[in-house]
Amino acid sequence: MTDRAPLDVLIRRVDPDVPLPAYAMPGDAGADLRTTEPCELAPGERAVLPTGVSIALPEGYAAFVHPRSGLAARCGVAMVNAPGTIDAGYRGEIKVIVVNLDPRDSVRFERFDRIAQLVVQQVETVRFQEVAELPGSARAEGGFGSTGGHAAVDASAGQQTGGNRYASVVSDREGQ
């Protein structure tokens, strides 16, 4: 349990009947967002689903819209721009861009189905300071799987790789 008081966030229902975002379990980081419109997505289709709510975050905070793991695991539903960012100054309705990644089955959303999670976090405003060179680090410029840990990444060590040590798209396509 935390000693901090919960952050007060102003919320307005765009749809007067939509349930307010809520945490499903104690300790959850994300509050469930629901759609206000039914929608059916065929395999590969995407849609922008309204949630029926808009919020006013305090300066220094942002909200991030994350996918729901159950929808991903059971239905192949993902978010195109995960996580979506709600800036402190945005006052419009929160909408969620979902995509059906299942190769065979359509997925149907009904009014008030839970479609995403809203995570509110404190964020820093930074000043960018241009320099000629960055300080060194153990990782340096390694990225895109450079640390390994996955069979496909580890196997790529024997394949043709690009300048950042990841398998080139050309060699990947040629192997299919």
ZIKA-V357177 format. One record per residue. N is the residue number from 1. RES is the residue in one small letter. SS is DSSP state (~ for helix, > for strand, _ for the rest). OMEGA is omega in whole degrees, 0 to 359 (NA if undefined). D_CENTER is the distance of its C-alpha to the mean C-alpha in Angstrom with 2 decimals. Layout:
# ZIKA-V357177
N/RES/SS/OMEGA/D_CENTER
N/RES/SS/OMEGA/D_CENTER
This chain:
# ZIKA-V357177
1/m/_/182/26.26
2/t/_/177/25.56
3/d/_/182/28.23
4/r/_/175/25.97
5/a/_/177/26.14
6/p/_/177/23.04
7/l/_/176/21.73
8/d/_/178/22.98
9/v/_/177/20.57
10/l/>/181/22.32
11/i/>/178/20.99
12/r/>/176/22.61
13/r/>/172/22.62
14/v/_/173/22.62
15/d/_/186/23.59
16/p/_/184/26.26
17/d/_/184/25.80
18/v/_/174/22.08
19/p/_/177/21.64
20/l/_/175/20.07
21/p/_/182/16.76
22/a/>/176/17.96
23/y/_/182/17.32
24/a/_/183/18.43
25/m/_/175/20.03
26/p/_/179/21.52
27/g/_/178/19.49
28/d/_/177/16.05
29/a/_/184/13.43
30/g/_/174/11.50
31/a/>/184/13.60
32/d/>/172/13.37
33/l/>/181/13.02
34/r/>/175/15.39
35/t/_/178/16.30
36/t/_/182/19.74
37/e/_/173/20.62
38/p/_/182/21.41
39/c/>/173/20.06
40/e/>/180/20.83
41/l/>/173/18.91
42/a/_/177/21.06
43/p/_/179/19.89
44/g/_/181/17.92
45/e/_/176/17.62
46/r/>/180/14.79
47/a/>/174/15.09
48/v/>/183/14.03
49/l/>/177/14.53
50/p/>/178/15.94
51/t/_/178/15.49
52/g/_/179/18.91
53/v/>/170/18.15
54/s/>/184/18.06
55/i/>/173/18.12
56/a/>/180/19.98
57/l/_/174/18.60
58/p/_/174/21.24
59/e/_/180/21.50
60/g/_/179/19.87
61/y/>/171/16.74
62/a/>/175/13.31
63/a/>/181/10.86
64/f/>/180/7.09
65/v/>/182/5.64
66/h/>/175/3.87
67/p/>/175/5.54
68/r/_/185/9.14
69/s/~/179/10.77
70/g/~/177/14.01
71/l/~/179/13.06
72/a/~/184/11.77
73/a/~/186/14.96
74/r/~/188/17.40
75/c/~/183/16.57
76/g/_/181/14.43
77/v/>/178/11.86
78/a/>/174/8.45
79/m/>/183/6.20
80/v/_/184/7.83
81/n/_/185/5.99
82/a/_/347/2.28
83/p/_/173/2.19
84/g/>/184/5.45
85/t/>/174/8.39
86/i/>/181/11.41
87/d/_/182/14.40
88/a/_/182/17.45
89/g/_/182/19.59
90/y/_/181/17.67
91/r/_/180/19.63
92/g/_/178/18.65
93/e/_/175/17.20
94/i/_/178/13.50
95/k/>/185/12.46
96/v/>/178/9.69
97/i/>/181/9.81
98/v/>/177/10.23
99/v/>/177/12.12
100/n/>/181/14.71
101/l/_/178/14.99
102/d/_/183/18.05
103/p/_/185/21.08
104/r/_/191/23.57
105/d/_/172/22.58
106/s/_/175/21.42
107/v/>/182/19.18
108/r/>/174/20.28
109/f/>/175/18.71
110/e/_/178/21.31
111/r/_/179/21.55
112/f/_/170/19.89
113/d/_/176/17.90
114/r/>/186/14.89
115/i/>/184/11.81
116/a/>/178/8.81
117/q/>/179/8.92
118/l/>/179/9.59
119/v/>/180/10.02
120/v/>/182/12.74
121/q/>/172/13.78
122/q/>/181/16.76
123/v/_/180/16.35
124/e/_/168/19.19
125/t/_/185/20.82
126/v/_/170/22.37
127/r/_/178/25.34
128/f/_/180/25.18
129/q/_/182/28.50
130/e/_/177/29.52
131/v/_/178/31.52
132/a/_/179/33.39
133/e/_/177/31.90
134/l/_/176/29.27
135/p/_/181/30.53
136/g/_/175/30.39
137/s/_/179/28.18
138/a/_/182/28.32
139/r/_/182/25.35
140/a/_/183/26.61
141/e/_/180/25.00
142/g/_/179/23.86
143/g/_/178/20.36
144/f/_/176/18.79
145/g/_/184/20.06
146/s/_/180/23.10
147/t/_/178/23.16
148/g/_/177/23.41
149/g/_/178/22.79
150/h/_/186/21.93
151/a/~/182/24.77
152/a/~/179/23.58
153/v/~/181/23.15
154/d/~/180/26.42
155/a/~/182/28.25
156/s/~/179/27.42
157/a/~/180/29.89
158/g/~/182/32.65
159/q/_/173/31.16
160/q/_/181/31.48
161/t/>/176/28.82
162/g/_/183/27.83
163/g/_/180/28.40
164/n/_/178/25.30
165/r/_/172/26.38
166/y/_/183/23.96
167/a/>/181/25.47
168/s/_/179/26.20
169/v/~/181/24.97
170/v/~/180/28.65
171/s/~/178/29.80
172/d/~/179/26.98
173/r/~/181/28.03
174/e/~/181/31.67
175/g/_/183/31.19
176/q/_/NA/30.04
